Amino acid sequence: MDYDVIIVGASIAGCTAATAYGRAGLRVALVERQRSPQAHKTLCGHFVLGGAHDVLQRMGFWQPMLAHGAAVTTGLGVWTGSGWVVPGTGSAVPSAISLRRSKLDPLLREIAGATPGVDLLLGHRVVDLVEGPSGAVAGVVVSRGGAERIVLRARLVVAADGHHSTVARLARVAEDSAPNNRFLFWTYYEGATMNGPGDGQVWPLDPDTAVCIRVDDGLTQVGVFPAKDRLPEFTADRAAAFDRFVERLPDGPALTGARRVSNLVGTTDYPCIRRDPTPRAGLALIGDAATASDPVPAVGCGWAFRSAAWLADATAEPLAQGGNLHRALRSYRRAHRFIDKYDALGRQEALAKPPTALQLAVRTAAVSDPDIARRLAMFAMRAADPSVLLNPKVMVRALVGSRMRTPRGRPSGPSRLATG
Ligand SMILES: Cc1cc2nc3c(=O)[nH]c(=O)nc-3n(C[C@H](O)[C@H](O)[C@H](O)COP(=O)(O)OP(=O)(O)OC[C@H]3O[C@@H](n4cnc5c(N)ncnc54)[C@H](O)[C@@H]3O)c2cc1C
């Protein structure tokens, strides 16, 4: 069967791309191994950073997410040893949004499946690729569980099949893996009260991290991201270690009387993986298939929405009109550099090393300097190029500002909390 584009994986990246291509008038096969339209990813904290806000609006996803109960975060308070960085009002930092994947994934699949031109093929697992005479990827071979094999052909195959990408493996795409020296667990509470500023809080405790976020259904999500040297403590008694960690957070959430409504969700090892997003003729990778970053800064869902939209922006027209696909894929590759830059920084952060003097200076200065606080928020929300924060002028200002706050001339930083 022939299509203009075949997308493998009907989750965030795949549904976004399929919806965009369908709206551009293309014939799209959206191939998903899961049989149920309600299937969803469970290992995901689903906090979608503000940098994805414009794409969510443009795709028409924002309002349906709100209608399904999504919680919007307009400003996160960031704890530092020198006080809280309080989000400024009117600072034009785009809002983040959070909808649990049990609601988000079916919603996106429903929107994509209802888009004219999109064939949502549930229960279809890609097991092989079709290659053209020149070696270009020209289609996929799918299985519906039995011995039968179905061949689908298209000018472009899109791998949106997550961090273990079968398509990338079948296409022999090289994988670049880097260690993650933190692990993570989170849970949800009914009736929790936040005590920090903003409508959510982050505690960079160096090397551990913690977050408290509002999610759908009025629930509060509390997550901890300790460095791996604390694994034995969590292995001994995960729930007790989690509670101890949260209890000792400065201005942490009040949980007395709150009801925990889920088990602890998380993982003890999640390396960072990246692959070339345009590795071969006729093939593009989006979402986690291209870049599965450290979960701590909560970038993955945003990257999935944004990379899918960028790919469709670059390629829909040439696919519809028989134009130069190679050039269009190069344009997608260039757009993807935004993610590559942040991923390079994220890989350093994932090593859980002590913060540099500059990092401490930025946080300390941001407590009293609204411009640095805004830049820090834009960076954290992945809402601008990293240079919004990481540039010489801001660094000098941060060093001077932090010295004024700490009389002995040394930026003060938080020391590790909640040990033992
Ligand atoms: C512990 C943890 C916490 C996280 N927390 C956050 C967070 O708070 N915020 C955030 O932004 N990101 C977070 N992420 C990252 C986020 O979950 C991913 O970046 C996001 O799910 C990527 O979406 P995707 O569509 O690329 O891939 P996925 O969501 O992984 O979807 C891949 C799809 O492909 C399908 N598929 C796979 N193989 C085949 C095949 N052979 N044939 C057909 N279909 C196939 C799968 O069934 C699935 O539907 C977290 C990740 C982890 C591990």
The ligand as an ORCA input file, in Angstrom:
! r2SCAN-3c Opt
* xyz 0 1
  C      11.296      8.355     34.012
  C      10.976      9.333     32.937
  C      10.320     10.527     33.244
  C      10.043     11.444     32.229
  N       9.425     12.599     32.571
  C       9.215     13.543     31.615
  C       8.617     14.787     31.938
  O       8.219     15.070     33.071
  N       8.467     15.707     30.950
  C       8.884     15.458     29.670
  O       8.749     16.333     28.817
  N       9.431     14.269     29.346
  C       9.605     13.306     30.277
  N      10.141     12.115     29.928
  C      10.477     11.852     28.512
  C       9.215     11.477     27.707
  O       8.549     10.417     28.330
  C       9.619     11.086     26.291
  O      10.541     12.024     25.812
  C       8.419     11.050     25.333
  O       7.539     10.015     25.695
  C       8.895     10.807     23.907
  O       7.770     10.648     23.083
  P       7.889      9.845     21.725
  O       6.583     10.008     21.044
  O       9.114     10.222     21.006
  O       8.122      8.320     22.147
  P       7.238      7.333     23.036
  O       6.309      8.083     23.887
  O       8.205      6.395     23.691
  O       6.374      6.531     21.968
  C       6.902      5.582     21.088
  C       5.718      4.867     20.424
  O       6.211      3.988     19.417
  C       5.525      2.739     19.510
  N       6.410      1.718     18.921
  C       7.621      1.316     19.376
  N       8.140      0.368     18.561
  C       7.237      0.173     17.573
  C       7.205     -0.696     16.440
  N       8.211     -1.546     16.152
  N       6.131     -0.649     15.624
  C       5.095      0.201     15.886
  N       5.071      1.037     16.963
  C       6.141      1.023     17.788
  C       5.309      2.587     21.022
  O       4.300      1.640     21.309
  C       4.935      4.012     21.417
  O       3.553      4.243     21.258
  C      10.409     11.165     30.895
  C      11.039      9.971     30.582
  C      11.321      9.061     31.593
  C      11.997      7.761     31.224
*
